[in-house]
Amino acid sequence: MEDTEDLLQPSVLSIKKAIQNFLEQRLEPKLKEEKKEEGRQKLRDAHEPEAWLDSAARRAGQIQQATHAIKYSHPDAKGTSLNSNGNPLAGDVVVGSHTIAESLQRDVVGNAAALDVYKFLSIDVGGKTLLSFAVKKNPAFKAALSDDPEKAESWMREFANIAEDKEGQRSHKLAKQLYWPLDDGGYHLLAPLFPTSLFHEVWQTIQDDRSSDEAKAARKAKWENAPHNHGHRDYPDLLVQKHGGSKKQNISQFNIDRDGECYLLASCPPNWVTDPVKPPLRVRSVFDGPLGPFGRRNRVRHLTRALRDFLAGVQDYNNLGIRQKRAELSGFIRDELLLFAEEIQNLSSGWSAGVDCQLNPDEQCWLDPGRARDDPAFSETRLKGDWKDGVCKRFGNWLNARLTGKKLPMGENEARAWQSLLDDELRMLRLEVDIDD
């Protein structure tokens, strides 16, 4: 039985046909531009397979496959570019060429006048490129190149060298260089190269996310508030970096494909805007109804509504999954209360002693712990610890009221359950406050 690999090998005829089609497509526009017959004949002669392949093989040494290119630092940098899958030891924490090693696309750098050689080697025959045939010394590709075995062997070797790193790695005065300090007082001189393959992958992904038909349809559906089975991604504050100016071809093939563009994602810290925290003045309790200081917080309103809707939908059932979901949602509300308390506790101490403060004593002890340092009477009240029970009871009654409705009646047992939610957390809070005191 024949090996599967052998069955998938392309035929000499299919490779010759692909080469002929490539040369005809290159020749046609040039013939249209050339008006003189003498010039047209020269073009035809130059695009005969034997003649063009010989020229291409001689020029192949002027270009190189690369994943990390030097000319992005400066178009006139003459140093070495690298062809590497990246460093797998970097792991998943760092994004680099190793992240996309399995799908890494190779750029081409070198003499822009020889980039047509790479286009030729990128011809696909049977799902594989001519360059891959050259690297693997495919016999069908060799036979398709020339009837002269020695000549075909030489050409194939020159084409395969495009995928190899050039000898004598070197940097250049126009390339970037960094002095990296060492523990012994010395340093390493680092020459970072532009990860052109990684940037090309990012560019293609962003282009697809911004301009594909699926993304456009999803954005339209969102604008019309209609459902759609395909999501979309947005990239706010995207920066476009240009390379090569009017001579993009002097940088690399990918730079030509991107019209000189590279996208830079925003990496600045978020401009966080929030309302200033204010003490709960002129209220008897932070749990004064749905519009009280605690109840009107957006996330609290969202969570209580989610818990109420969930309980209304499962009130006729009781299993582990329901109990876990109920505990999760109620726990989120409890966490919001602790966050709310922490924000107020961070205010300047003593605010609860002002004439505008009508807060009940339990919540004063809870939300203004720093006042105990300068107010002996307040400190004594706080040390008794009764305030914790009062806060828990008020929280339980408040949550009970928020959840109670025609579809979801709540009673005393439910209120006691909500009150117990804060027991352990407030006990730990009491211990922390005692330590601070």
C-alpha positions as semicolon CSV with decimal commas, in nm:
position;residue;x (nm);y (nm);z (nm)
1;M;0,000;0,000;0,000
2;E;0,127;0,346;-0,090
3;D;0,211;0,592;0,186
4;T;-0,052;0,864;0,239
5;E;0,214;1,133;0,198
6;D;0,303;0,994;-0,145
7;L;-0,061;0,994;-0,254
8;L;-0,088;1,364;-0,170
9;Q;0,221;1,466;-0,370
10;P;0,147;1,712;-0,652
11;S;0,210;1,614;-1,010
12;V;0,482;1,772;-1,221
13;L;0,215;1,890;-1,463
14;S;0,011;2,068;-1,193
15;I;0,322;2,254;-1,070
16;K;0,423;2,353;-1,426
17;K;0,071;2,481;-1,490
18;A;0,074;2,689;-1,170
19;I;0,413;2,839;-1,264
20;Q;0,291;2,919;-1,616
21;N;-0,026;3,089;-1,483
22;F;0,183;3,299;-1,244
23;L;0,414;3,418;-1,520
24;E;0,127;3,498;-1,756
25;Q;-0,047;3,705;-1,488
26;R;0,274;3,900;-1,432
27;L;0,338;3,950;-1,802
28;E;-0,006;4,071;-1,909
29;P;-0,011;4,414;-1,738
30;K;0,347;4,482;-1,847
31;L;0,261;4,413;-2,210
32;K;-0,027;4,661;-2,189
33;E;0,209;4,933;-2,069
34;E;0,479;4,864;-2,328
35;K;0,391;5,015;-2,669
36;K;0,696;4,914;-2,872
37;E;0,704;4,565;-3,016
38;E;1,074;4,532;-2,945
39;G;1,013;4,598;-2,578
40;R;0,716;4,364;-2,573
41;Q;0,926;4,085;-2,715
42;K;1,190;4,137;-2,448
43;L;0,921;4,105;-2,185
44;R;0,796;3,781;-2,339
45;D;1,149;3,640;-2,347
46;A;1,211;3,743;-1,984
47;H;0,893;3,566;-1,875
48;E;0,972;3,236;-2,038
49;P;0,982;2,985;-1,749
50;E;1,348;2,893;-1,796
51;A;1,466;3,255;-1,813
52;W;1,247;3,388;-1,531
53;L;1,326;3,100;-1,295
54;D;1,699;3,147;-1,350
55;S;1,667;3,518;-1,265
56;A;1,448;3,441;-0,965
57;A;1,695;3,186;-0,826
58;R;1,979;3,441;-0,851
59;R;1,772;3,706;-0,672
60;A;1,639;3,471;-0,404
61;G;1,946;3,532;-0,190
62;Q;1,843;3,897;-0,154
63;I;1,536;3,816;0,056
64;Q;1,470;3,615;0,371
65;Q;1,174;3,483;0,564
66;A;1,150;3,650;0,905
67;T;0,927;3,670;1,208
68;H;1,133;3,949;1,372
69;A;1,252;4,225;1,138
70;I;1,511;4,496;1,192
71;K;1,396;4,753;0,935
72;Y;1,092;4,851;1,139
73;S;1,335;5,028;1,372
74;H;1,479;5,222;1,077
75;P;1,436;5,162;0,701
76;D;1,813;5,191;0,646
77;A;1,914;4,947;0,921
78;K;2,136;4,681;0,763
79;G;2,144;4,423;1,043
80;T;2,002;4,073;1,071
81;S;1,637;3,975;1,092
82;L;1,535;3,649;1,260
83;N;1,304;3,362;1,171
84;S;1,187;3,221;1,504
85;N;0,876;3,074;1,665
86;G;0,947;3,272;1,980
87;N;1,044;3,157;2,327
88;P;0,815;2,878;2,456
89;L;0,965;2,915;2,805
90;A;0,790;3,253;2,833
91;G;0,466;3,065;2,905
92;D;0,107;3,187;2,886
93;V;0,155;3,490;3,110
94;V;0,344;3,679;2,838
95;V;0,199;3,733;2,489
96;G;0,459;3,685;2,217
97;S;0,532;3,502;1,894
98;H;0,526;3,176;2,090
99;T;0,158;3,239;2,165
100;I;0,067;3,183;1,798
101;A;0,355;2,947;1,711
102;E;0,125;2,693;1,545
103;S;-0,029;2,950;1,309
104;L;0,266;3,189;1,281
105;Q;0,285;3,355;0,938
106;R;0,629;3,440;0,801
107;D;0,712;3,784;0,674
108;V;0,975;3,849;0,405
109;V;1,248;4,113;0,427
110;G;1,531;4,221;0,201
111;N;1,557;4,379;-0,143
112;A;1,212;4,503;-0,244
113;A;1,299;4,432;-0,610
114;A;1,314;4,060;-0,525
115;L;0,981;4,033;-0,343
116;D;0,826;3,892;-0,659
117;V;1,036;3,581;-0,595
118;Y;0,851;3,528;-0,268
119;K;0,516;3,577;-0,439
120;F;0,621;3,303;-0,678
121;L;0,720;3,072;-0,393
122;S;0,388;3,142;-0,219
123;I;0,196;2,978;-0,504
124;D;-0,034;2,712;-0,361
125;V;-0,046;2,373;-0,528
126;G;-0,254;2,108;-0,358
127;G;-0,266;2,298;-0,030
128;K;0,111;2,351;-0,006
129;T;0,340;2,629;-0,125
130;L;0,625;2,601;-0,371
131;L;0,856;2,717;-0,091
132;S;0,758;2,417;0,119
133;F;0,836;2,194;-0,179
134;A;1,178;2,355;-0,212
135;V;1,255;2,312;0,158
136;K;1,154;1,943;0,148
137;K;1,334;1,887;-0,184
138;N;1,017;1,766;-0,350
139;P;1,104;1,563;-0,662
140;A;0,799;1,681;-0,855
141;F;0,894;2,046;-0,794
142;K;1,249;1,975;-0,903
143;A;1,129;1,810;-1,224
144;A;0,889;2,099;-1,293
145;L;1,164;2,360;-1,263
146;S;1,387;2,232;-1,541
147;D;1,473;1,928;-1,747
148;D;1,834;1,982;-1,644
149;P;1,867;1,805;-1,302
150;E;2,171;2,006;-1,192
151;K;2,011;2,337;-1,278
152;A;1,684;2,239;-1,109
153;E;1,876;2,125;-0,799
154;S;2,064;2,455;-0,784
155;W;1,750;2,664;-0,823
156;M;1,560;2,463;-0,562
157;R;1,847;2,507;-0,316
158;E;1,848;2,885;-0,367
159;F;1,472;2,902;-0,314
160;A;1,490;2,690;0,002
161;N;1,753;2,923;0,152
162;I;1,486;3,194;0,186
163;A;1,351;3,004;0,487
164;E;1,693;2,989;0,655
165;D;1,850;3,248;0,885
166;K;2,142;3,432;0,727
167;E;2,486;3,361;0,866
168;G;2,673;3,613;1,080
169;Q;2,401;3,772;1,291
170;R;2,472;4,140;1,347
171;S;2,303;4,456;1,462
172;H;2,341;4,803;1,312
173;K;2,396;5,158;1,430
174;L;2,042;5,251;1,321
175;A;1,881;4,962;1,511
176;K;1,749;4,988;1,865
177;Q;1,989;4,881;2,140
178;L;1,940;4,852;2,515
179;Y;2,195;4,819;2,794
180;W;2,057;4,561;3,039
181;P;2,227;4,577;3,382
182;L;2,358;4,261;3,551
183;D;2,409;4,183;3,919
184;D;2,788;4,185;3,885
185;G;2,794;4,544;3,761
186;G;2,824;4,450;3,395
187;Y;2,552;4,453;3,131
188;H;2,411;4,276;2,829
189;L;2,367;4,476;2,509
190;L;2,024;4,383;2,376
191;A;1,902;4,452;2,023
192;P;1,521;4,415;2,021
193;L;1,364;4,331;1,685
194;F;1,012;4,415;1,570
195;P;0,782;4,106;1,596
196;T;0,638;4,152;1,250
197;S;0,455;3,816;1,239
198;L;0,285;3,878;1,572
199;F;0,184;4,231;1,471
200;H;0,047;4,100;1,143
201;E;-0,171;3,849;1,328
202;V;-0,301;4,128;1,554
203;W;-0,364;4,354;1,254
204;Q;-0,558;4,084;1,069
205;T;-0,767;4,007;1,379
206;I;-0,856;4,372;1,437
207;Q;-0,935;4,425;1,068
208;D;-1,173;4,130;1,078
209;D;-1,332;4,249;1,403
210;R;-1,387;4,595;1,258
211;S;-1,468;4,533;0,892
212;S;-1,599;4,179;0,838
213;D;-1,958;4,133;0,722
214;E;-2,039;3,945;1,045
215;A;-1,907;4,227;1,264
216;K;-2,096;4,491;1,063
217;A;-2,418;4,293;1,090
218;A;-2,372;4,251;1,467
219;R;-2,315;4,624;1,515
220;K;-2,622;4,702;1,309
221;A;-2,827;4,463;1,521
222;K;-2,699;4,628;1,838
223;W;-2,787;4,973;1,701
224;E;-3,138;4,850;1,619
225;N;-3,165;4,669;1,956
226;A;-3,221;4,341;1,773
227;P;-3,086;3,993;1,852
228;H;-2,790;3,856;1,657
229;N;-2,601;3,526;1,679
230;H;-2,261;3,685;1,615
231;G;-2,093;3,917;1,864
232;H;-1,852;4,198;1,787
233;R;-1,542;4,351;1,942
234;D;-1,454;4,717;1,970
235;Y;-1,109;4,866;2,023
236;P;-1,136;5,211;2,184
237;D;-0,847;5,455;2,154
238;L;-0,674;5,247;1,886
239;L;-0,352;5,399;1,758
240;V;-0,223;5,351;1,403
241;Q;0,155;5,343;1,363
242;K;0,299;5,390;1,013
243;H;0,619;5,234;0,882
244;G;0,812;5,312;0,565
245;G;0,636;5,631;0,458
246;S;0,587;5,629;0,081
247;K;0,828;5,336;0,040
248;K;0,650;5,066;0,237
249;Q;0,815;4,798;0,027
250;N;1,152;4,881;0,180
251;I;1,037;4,743;0,516
252;S;0,881;4,402;0,447
253;Q;0,613;4,216;0,253
254;F;0,370;4,230;0,546
255;N;0,423;4,605;0,565
256;I;0,310;4,627;0,203
257;D;0,006;4,409;0,277
258;R;-0,090;4,636;0,568
259;D;-0,028;4,955;0,368
260;G;0,238;5,042;0,625
261;E;-0,004;5,021;0,919
262;C;0,036;4,862;1,260
263;Y;-0,226;4,886;1,531
264;L;-0,130;4,971;1,888
265;L;-0,384;4,890;2,158
266;A;-0,444;5,149;2,428
267;S;-0,223;5,073;2,728
268;C;-0,285;5,383;2,939
269;P;-0,447;5,346;3,282
270;P;-0,825;5,392;3,289
271;N;-0,955;5,739;3,357
272;W;-1,174;5,634;3,645
273;V;-1,445;5,883;3,733
274;T;-1,662;5,827;4,036
275;D;-1,884;6,037;4,256
276;P;-1,723;6,151;4,580
277;V;-1,813;5,947;4,887
278;K;-2,039;6,138;5,124
279;P;-2,139;6,051;5,480
280;P;-2,502;5,939;5,524
281;L;-2,642;6,257;5,678
282;R;-3,008;6,348;5,746
283;V;-3,121;5,985;5,741
284;R;-3,208;5,755;6,031
285;S;-3,056;5,453;5,859
286;V;-2,854;5,370;5,549
287;F;-3,127;5,107;5,490
288;D;-3,405;5,365;5,452
289;G;-3,597;5,205;5,166
290;P;-3,491;5,147;4,805
291;L;-3,364;5,505;4,765
292;G;-3,163;5,515;5,086
293;P;-2,784;5,561;5,080
294;F;-2,725;5,188;5,033
295;G;-3,028;5,081;4,831
296;R;-2,984;5,337;4,554
297;R;-2,641;5,208;4,449
298;N;-2,665;5,075;4,093
299;R;-2,511;4,736;4,160
300;V;-2,723;4,688;4,472
301;R;-3,041;4,757;4,275
302;H;-2,928;4,518;4,002
303;L;-2,843;4,240;4,248
304;T;-3,160;4,265;4,453
305;R;-3,369;4,256;4,136
306;A;-3,175;3,952;4,011
307;L;-3,224;3,772;4,345
308;R;-3,593;3,855;4,356
309;D;-3,650;3,729;4,001
310;F;-3,452;3,412;4,071
311;L;-3,642;3,329;4,392
312;A;-3,975;3,398;4,225
313;G;-3,889;3,149;3,951
314;V;-3,782;2,867;4,184
315;Q;-4,005;2,916;4,489
316;D;-4,176;2,581;4,429
317;Y;-3,845;2,396;4,420
318;N;-3,556;2,331;4,655
319;N;-3,232;2,158;4,562
320;L;-2,858;2,207;4,602
321;G;-2,819;2,412;4,283
322;I;-3,095;2,651;4,387
323;R;-2,952;2,692;4,736
324;Q;-2,606;2,758;4,596
325;K;-2,735;3,019;4,350
326;R;-2,938;3,187;4,622
327;A;-2,633;3,195;4,849
328;E;-2,421;3,337;4,567
329;L;-2,657;3,625;4,486
330;S;-2,725;3,712;4,850
331;G;-2,348;3,693;4,913
332;F;-2,291;3,948;4,639
333;I;-2,536;4,185;4,811
334;R;-2,357;4,129;5,143
335;D;-2,024;4,209;4,974
336;E;-2,168;4,530;4,834
337;L;-2,269;4,629;5,187
338;L;-1,918;4,568;5,318
339;L;-1,776;4,773;5,030
340;F;-2,024;5,051;5,103
341;A;-1,923;5,046;5,471
342;E;-1,552;5,056;5,388
343;E;-1,596;5,362;5,167
344;I;-1,769;5,555;5,447
345;Q;-1,528;5,429;5,713
346;N;-1,243;5,581;5,511
347;L;-1,391;5,930;5,551
348;S;-1,249;6,164;5,812
349;S;-1,353;6,033;6,152
350;G;-1,604;6,217;6,369
351;W;-1,856;6,303;6,099
352;S;-2,130;6,117;6,292
353;A;-2,098;6,366;6,583
354;G;-2,218;6,657;6,369
355;V;-2,559;6,817;6,401
356;D;-2,657;6,699;6,052
357;C;-2,611;6,334;6,141
358;Q;-2,941;6,167;6,236
359;L;-2,807;5,813;6,193
360;N;-2,909;5,561;6,459
361;P;-2,636;5,478;6,717
362;D;-2,581;5,124;6,585
363;E;-2,487;5,243;6,240
364;Q;-2,280;5,530;6,380
365;C;-2,068;5,272;6,563
366;W;-2,041;5,069;6,246
367;L;-1,966;5,341;5,991
368;D;-1,760;5,590;6,197
369;P;-1,518;5,371;6,396
370;G;-1,246;5,636;6,410
371;R;-1,466;5,860;6,626
372;A;-1,402;5,623;6,920
373;R;-1,045;5,751;6,950
374;D;-1,157;6,102;7,049
375;D;-1,500;6,036;7,203
376;P;-1,487;5,824;7,522
377;A;-1,863;5,789;7,552
378;F;-1,892;5,675;7,193
379;S;-1,601;5,435;7,244
380;E;-1,773;5,279;7,545
381;T;-2,095;5,231;7,350
382;R;-1,907;5,078;7,063
383;L;-1,710;4,838;7,280
384;K;-2,033;4,681;7,408
385;G;-2,079;4,531;7,059
386;D;-2,459;4,547;7,061
387;W;-2,448;4,765;6,751
388;K;-2,357;4,462;6,537
389;D;-2,688;4,289;6,610
390;G;-2,878;4,606;6,528
391;V;-2,702;4,646;6,191
392;C;-2,766;4,284;6,100
393;K;-3,134;4,314;6,189
394;R;-3,179;4,630;5,984
395;F;-2,999;4,475;5,686
396;G;-3,220;4,164;5,707
397;N;-3,539;4,371;5,725
398;W;-3,425;4,589;5,436
399;L;-3,343;4,293;5,209
400;N;-3,663;4,118;5,312
401;A;-3,863;4,424;5,209
402;R;-3,680;4,449;4,875
403;L;-3,760;4,087;4,793
404;T;-4,119;4,079;4,916
405;G;-4,390;4,111;4,655
406;K;-4,711;3,955;4,528
407;K;-4,517;3,680;4,355
408;L;-4,270;3,634;4,640
409;P;-4,406;3,670;4,995
410;M;-4,139;3,687;5,268
411;G;-4,179;3,620;5,636
412;E;-3,991;3,633;5,964
413;N;-3,787;3,320;5,889
414;E;-3,653;3,468;5,566
415;A;-3,562;3,791;5,745
416;R;-3,361;3,598;6,005
417;A;-3,177;3,417;5,722
418;W;-3,073;3,746;5,563
419;Q;-2,965;3,883;5,901
420;S;-2,728;3,591;5,950
421;L;-2,548;3,672;5,625
422;L;-2,344;3,948;5,785
423;D;-2,273;3,783;6,118
424;D;-1,930;3,640;6,041
425;E;-1,818;3,935;5,828
426;L;-1,913;4,194;6,090
427;R;-1,751;3,988;6,363
428;M;-1,425;3,994;6,164
429;L;-1,476;4,364;6,104
430;R;-1,511;4,416;6,480
431;L;-1,184;4,233;6,540
432;E;-1,005;4,447;6,280
433;V;-1,138;4,767;6,434
434;D;-1,030;4,656;6,780
435;I;-0,679;4,592;6,647
436;D;-0,668;4,939;6,489
437;D;-0,779;5,092;6,817
